[in-house]
Amino acid sequence: MRLKLQSAVALVVMVCLLSLTGCFRGQEDDAPAQGKLSGRLIVSGSSTIAPLAGEIAKQFELLHPGVRIDVQSGGSSRGIADARRGTADIGMASRALKPAESHLTAHTIARDGIALIVHRDNPVTMLSDAQVVGIYNDGISNWSQVGGNNAPITVVNKAEGRSTLELFLGHFKLAADAVRPSIVIGDNLQGILTVTGDPNAIGYVSIGAAEYEASAGRPIKLLPMGGIEASVANVRNGSFPLSRPLNLVTHGPVSPLASAFIDYASSSAVNDVVEAQYLVPVSR
């Protein structure tokens, strides 16, 4: 009798254990897909896109705890080169791809513009295209020549490899070797801080970065271009003359992880992050 009772108890215990194992396996199989992505991505390039990509990466990592994304700036040229060589999983380029880069694929995640900025205390409120060209090729060297104070102009230019430089020169039809800068800077924040610290400086940076820093109290102002106010709103409505796509760039087949990140970064799920960076979302 005792043997039969022990056998019955053992059978019940075995059934319970098998049931529990099945339950646990079912829970694992039904786990959200977001927990199944894992690995590391390197994203490099444009300093205009890097802050946005960094914020999107933080959200993506929260959704996928097994993922780590390393965002590195250095300019659009670096992003293009790293994507081409495979030293980064994803490049960042704050411009459209060129015909010679047709072997790459661009994934637009936002739009931005490029604006001229001066110190808030500078009395100049607008410049014609001809005056901008004159300032950058040293034909105009004093603010009094364009209606400002009697003070030498500090010309702030972008370093080679930056798409902002390339687009600015192209818009104003300026040859790179014709520009006579007082200071050469790298990223947008460097340009903004340079103008902030010099009432006689002029530079050009991302509209999004400039509006963001101005809203935070930086003493800068954005100058109109072609008679159009430099603003995120005018980039959004398409009226601002110097705007550009902000692209993630890939070369050839991409990994499932890279593909998932690109899909997320170009979706409406990140519109609030894009707008918080004073940029224009591309997905509605």
Solvent accessible surface area in square Angstrom, and as a share of the most:
residue,aa,sasa,rsa
1,M,192,0.86
2,R,185,0.67
3,L,134,0.67
4,K,151,0.64
5,L,113,0.56
6,Q,106,0.47
7,S,63,0.41
8,A,50,0.39
9,V,83,0.47
10,A,56,0.44
11,L,112,0.56
12,V,92,0.53
13,V,76,0.43
14,M,114,0.51
15,V,80,0.46
16,C,67,0.40
17,L,107,0.53
18,L,122,0.61
19,S,61,0.39
20,L,93,0.46
21,T,65,0.38
22,G,36,0.34
23,C,75,0.45
24,F,130,0.54
25,R,143,0.52
26,G,29,0.28
27,Q,119,0.53
28,E,124,0.56
29,D,95,0.49
30,D,121,0.63
31,A,45,0.35
32,P,90,0.57
33,A,80,0.62
34,Q,81,0.36
35,G,51,0.49
36,K,133,0.56
37,L,42,0.21
38,S,76,0.49
39,G,38,0.36
40,R,144,0.53
41,L,3,0.01
42,I,41,0.21
43,V,0,0.00
44,S,0,0.00
45,G,0,0.00
46,S,2,0.01
47,S,16,0.10
48,T,14,0.08
49,I,0,0.00
50,A,15,0.11
51,P,72,0.46
52,L,0,0.00
53,A,1,0.01
54,G,19,0.19
55,E,65,0.29
56,I,0,0.00
57,A,5,0.04
58,K,119,0.51
59,Q,60,0.26
60,F,3,0.01
61,E,39,0.17
62,L,149,0.74
63,L,65,0.32
64,H,18,0.08
65,P,89,0.56
66,G,41,0.40
67,V,0,0.00
68,R,137,0.50
69,I,20,0.10
70,D,45,0.23
71,V,41,0.23
72,Q,53,0.24
73,S,56,0.36
74,G,38,0.37
75,G,1,0.01
76,S,2,0.01
77,S,59,0.38
78,R,90,0.33
79,G,0,0.00
80,I,7,0.03
81,A,23,0.18
82,D,9,0.04
83,A,6,0.04
84,R,97,0.35
85,R,160,0.59
86,G,57,0.55
87,T,83,0.48
88,A,8,0.06
89,D,63,0.33
90,I,0,0.00
91,G,0,0.00
92,M,0,0.00
93,A,0,0.00
94,S,2,0.02
95,R,15,0.06
96,A,61,0.47
97,L,44,0.22
98,K,83,0.35
99,P,125,0.79
100,A,88,0.69
101,E,13,0.06
102,S,95,0.61
103,H,84,0.37
104,L,9,0.04
105,T,70,0.41
106,A,41,0.31
107,H,49,0.22
108,T,50,0.29
109,I,3,0.01
110,A,0,0.00
111,R,83,0.30
112,D,4,0.02
113,G,0,0.00
114,I,0,0.00
115,A,0,0.00
116,L,3,0.01
117,I,0,0.00
118,V,0,0.00
119,H,16,0.07
120,R,137,0.50
121,D,105,0.54
122,N,7,0.03
123,P,68,0.43
124,V,7,0.04
125,T,87,0.51
126,M,127,0.56
127,L,15,0.07
128,S,58,0.37
129,D,70,0.36
130,A,79,0.62
131,Q,55,0.24
132,V,1,0.01
133,V,41,0.23
134,G,10,0.10
135,I,1,0.00
136,Y,0,0.00
137,N,59,0.30
138,D,85,0.44
139,G,55,0.53
140,I,29,0.15
141,S,61,0.39
142,N,35,0.18
143,W,2,0.01
144,S,56,0.36
145,Q,99,0.44
146,V,19,0.11
147,G,66,0.64
148,G,17,0.16
149,N,86,0.44
150,N,132,0.68
151,A,15,0.11
152,P,96,0.60
153,I,16,0.08
154,T,24,0.14
155,V,9,0.05
156,V,3,0.01
157,N,13,0.07
158,K,6,0.02
159,A,31,0.24
160,E,161,0.72
161,G,33,0.32
162,R,45,0.16
163,S,4,0.03
164,T,5,0.03
165,L,17,0.08
166,E,75,0.33
167,L,48,0.24
168,F,0,0.00
169,L,17,0.09
170,G,50,0.48
171,H,57,0.26
172,F,12,0.05
173,K,181,0.77
174,L,16,0.08
175,A,57,0.44
176,A,72,0.56
177,D,117,0.60
178,A,34,0.26
179,V,10,0.06
180,R,132,0.48
181,P,52,0.33
182,S,68,0.44
183,I,68,0.34
184,V,86,0.50
185,I,10,0.05
186,G,9,0.09
187,D,50,0.26
188,N,10,0.05
189,L,79,0.39
190,Q,89,0.39
191,G,2,0.02
192,I,0,0.00
193,L,78,0.39
194,T,29,0.17
195,V,0,0.00
196,T,32,0.18
197,G,67,0.64
198,D,35,0.18
199,P,72,0.45
200,N,44,0.22
201,A,0,0.00
202,I,0,0.00
203,G,1,0.01
204,Y,4,0.01
205,V,2,0.01
206,S,1,0.01
207,I,0,0.00
208,G,0,0.00
209,A,26,0.20
210,A,0,0.00
211,E,41,0.18
212,Y,103,0.39
213,E,25,0.11
214,A,36,0.28
215,S,76,0.49
216,A,76,0.59
217,G,49,0.47
218,R,83,0.30
219,P,27,0.17
220,I,8,0.04
221,K,50,0.21
222,L,38,0.19
223,L,2,0.01
224,P,30,0.19
225,M,4,0.02
226,G,60,0.58
227,G,69,0.66
228,I,57,0.29
229,E,115,0.52
230,A,5,0.04
231,S,12,0.08
232,V,16,0.09
233,A,58,0.45
234,N,25,0.13
235,V,8,0.05
236,R,111,0.41
237,N,99,0.51
238,G,62,0.60
239,S,52,0.33
240,F,7,0.03
241,P,60,0.38
242,L,11,0.06
243,S,40,0.26
244,R,3,0.01
245,P,25,0.15
246,L,0,0.00
247,N,3,0.02
248,L,1,0.00
249,V,0,0.00
250,T,3,0.02
251,H,83,0.37
252,G,46,0.44
253,P,142,0.89
254,V,59,0.34
255,S,51,0.33
256,P,110,0.69
257,L,16,0.08
258,A,2,0.02
259,S,41,0.26
260,A,29,0.22
261,F,1,0.01
262,I,10,0.05
263,D,92,0.47
264,Y,33,0.13
265,A,0,0.00
266,S,36,0.23
267,S,36,0.23
268,S,59,0.38
269,A,60,0.47
270,V,2,0.01
271,N,23,0.12
272,D,91,0.47
273,V,13,0.08
274,V,1,0.01
275,E,74,0.33
276,A,62,0.48
277,Q,45,0.20
278,Y,71,0.27
279,L,8,0.04
280,V,10,0.06
281,P,10,0.06
282,V,64,0.37
283,S,30,0.19
284,R,190,0.69
